[in-house]
Amino acid sequence: MSHVTFKGQPISVDGQFPALGSTAPAFSLVGGDLSDVALSGYAGKRKVLNIFPSVDTGVCAASVRRFNELAGKLDNTVVLCISADLPFAQARFCGAEGLDRVTNLSLMRGHQFLNDYGVAIASGPLAGLAARAVLVLDGHDKVIHAELVSEIGHEPNYDAALKALG
């Protein structure tokens, strides 16, 4: 269990956050067309996992916008934006914002991801959602950058994530 804050108040986060050098757990989440999307579907590509509570909040929306901007500059890399939002809401947001370089994945049928990735908010008003985190995986799913953002209301360290990609 980890602890982060939400608006300065401590909240508990269940599961084991992946450590640098570890292999990321397999997952199956829901894509924009309601299909099951597995981590293995991105084999050989580097992956940025932008994990957050909901695209309907300012900080979460800002992270999707920023990673969309950065995605165009990354070779052999996919940016996966993972939240509890339904695929319809994710598509509506990205469509309205003109964001087409990130891939949205929903926790709709993938609640195990929350515990497997150590981002399951267990207490406070956001209980049941994902804590804000960024993981960067190499082409073999080895974790080369891991940030569990200490305050849910803060943006992740984009520069550190980019640096991991070299």
Disulfide bonds with the S-S distance in Angstrom:
none
